Amino acid sequence: MTEEGAPAELEELRRAPLPVEPLAKSASRRAALWPGFQSAFVRARPDPVRKTPVRAIGVGLLLAGALIAGSLFVGRTTTNPSPAISTVAVPTAGPATVAELAVADGEATVRLVNGVAVTATIDSMLTFDEIEPRVDLGLGVGRFVVPKLPAPDQFSVHTPDARVVVHGTDFVVSVRLDNEHGGTVTSVSVREGVVSVHHQGGEAVLGAGESWSSAEQRAPAPVSASASPPVPAIASASAVTVPTSKPSEQPTSTLTEENALFEKAMAARKAGNDAEVVRLLDAHRRKYPTSPLGPVVERERERAMERAKQP
């Protein structure tokens, strides 16, 4: 090739379209690779005696799996009362980059490519969105350290009760089951910076040291402005005595049973038994069709069915 012909060749290469792998083929490749990475991590999870070498192997395998397969599932149990934090890089751009993080005991941290660090604690369920810079927190506690993002970029955390939007801050979001009123309760506390919390059409702006809870936003039970005075009884000579019947018992709340059944399904999820997850959540839908946990039950059931389809 002559020196004069080189620019023309480079121009031809520059204009040529880049080959793109079909989504079906890439999905099939990820499905084939994923079980091996997951089982390798389970075999290499931290041992209380041999800590550093085994942990390094497990994290390295997961990092390679996340970069190749585009998705990540972390489940870690340990008897160490103060377990170290495992950090795994997860890509957040491109197709099929949703990652699910499940923490059984201790903590796990996911650092996204935009610099956001997400640390989840015991029994937390998080889902990372493949398109938007957001995280869905279904249950548990997550700490989010967000670097200063250039305008108009932002990062958000979605819970069943609220949406937390930030540009750069350090804050903690927790979601717990509400055994008294049903559904969930979301709490937000800010360590640094400013966050805005969107809830039921309203917005609350929190600064460092401030906190917010969806439980505090409930409207108080209506109270009658004036109570009617009691009406004095009038004696009647022809009054007929009617035997009093035993008042019917008030229906007992099923929230405790609903939560217990849902927690059984989440235990099966952490154990990797998706068939049992679907069975328990189907039972939940049949027994409690109007449960406030309905949206969470539907979402977890769909995810379990998707995981069960993978070879």
Secondary structure, DSSP 4 states (H G I P E B T S, - for coil): --TTTHHHHHHHHHHSPPP---HHHHHHHHHHHHHHHHHHHHHTS--SSS-HHHHHHHHHHHHHHHHHHS--EE------SSPPPEEEEE--SSSS--EEEE-SSS-EEEEETTS-EEEE-TT-EEEE-SSSSEEEEEEEEEEEEEPPPPTT--EEEE-SS-EEEESSEEEEEEEEE-TTTSSEEEEEEEEES-EEEEETTEEEEE-TT-EEEGGGGSPPPP--SSPPPPPPP---TT----PPPPPPPPPPP-HHHHHHHHHHHHHHHHTT-HHHHHHHHHHHHHH-TT-TTHHHHHHHHHHHHHHHH--
